[in-house]
Amino acid sequence: MAFPVIKHVRAFVVRGGGADYHDQGAGHWIDDHIATPMSRYPEYRQSRQSFGINVLGTLVVEIEAADGTIGFAVTTGGEPAAYIVEKHLSRFLEGRDPTEVEKIWDQMYFSTQYYGRKGLVVNAISGVDLALYDLLGKLRQEPVYALLGGKVRDELTFYATGARPDLAKQMGFIGGKMPLHHGPAEGEEGLRKNIEELATMRERVGEDFWLMFDCWMSLDLNYATKLAHKAHEYGLKWIEEALSPDDYWGYRDLKKNAPTGMLVTTGEHEATRWGFRMLLEMECCDIIQPDVGWCGGVTELIKIANLADSKGVMMIPHGSSVYSYHFVITRHNSPFAEFLMMAPKADEVVPMFHPQLIGEPVPVNGKLKLSDAPGFGVELNREVGLHRPYAR
């Protein structure tokens, strides 16, 4: 069966929440004195927005086939990524057969390797790749999970990331991952506050509910080791992204140093099969957490997942709404998924990428059944102020 060729590639920028979920208003839990690599500077400690975590905004990629069918995706990257999509990557798509996903990915990656490899460029490639899968699903009239081999379970099970694991338990989630609020620059007092917060939450949720710390690249090996051992008393399930994503050697040592039974997890800010090969071959972690919108898209996530599976390592993708849901439900080594609590007080379940997606599903009692709608099963909200800075 021949499919219509790709006619147009378009890249838009949107501000205010959505895929750039750090771009929130004042008073949101996600920007409330959370430990970061910039916490060593007091002037950037209270707010992550103060050092520019939300400067990019959302990238929206649309790919239109000759018959008018449109696939789209959202990720982070904003105007710089839009430039890359329109001025560089579009040449590898327009006029091409949309089923050539491997060839298109290969050409996008290696043509940008001299200035890319990770970060913003791979975000842009990821957005294009996800939009291409959405287009293919719509052309085939199949959900993306069917393109990936079909579901291995009937529904997804979630843990919640947010400031209130106690409320997440009441909503039916299997665990709660809290932001770490104090880093090494705040000394022993900050460490004590971190442990006190964990102890308070453990008292609220009981013994069997998972509790985890998201450290967002903010610690050094010594501090992370001390935190892990002190947190072990309160049943911390895992310590996440404790070190710089470039410090493979530190992660290797942290995994060796961690208390028996505590998991070391990372990978949210890693990219491509080569980055994850380092994490896996150096035995840096127990769970890898690629973000499908940042690591290279579905095409690359397949390779990353297979690497992890061959090593007996779980892959629990970083929360990225429908884009990770359609993948997780096809993988045995992804037994549960992450849901970001994007309500300002983390006190209710709201769509993760609101307001950019129409029809975005959310868990009910911590579980979700995916629909059989074609593509990723969502539509783009065209009332969010789309701006195309590099129209051709």
URMO-V701660 format. One line per field, one symbol per residue. psi: psi as a letter, one per 40 degrees, with the letter a starting at -180 (. if undefined). A space follows every 50 residues. Layout:
psi->???
This chain:
psi->hhiiihdihihihiigabdgeegiiieidefgfhhideeehdeeddhddd efdfddaihhhhhhideehhiiiiaidadddddddddddddedheiheef dddddddddddedeebdabddddddddddddddddddddefiiddddeei ieidiihiihhaegddddddeeieihhihhehadeeaddddddddddddd ddddeadehhhihheffeiidddddddddddddefhdihhfdiheegddd dddddddiihehihiiedfiiidddddddddefdidhifihdedeeaddd ddddddddddefhihgiihfadddddddeehdegeiihhhgehdefeihi hdfiedhhehiiihfeihhiifiiaeeiihheeefhhgdfi.
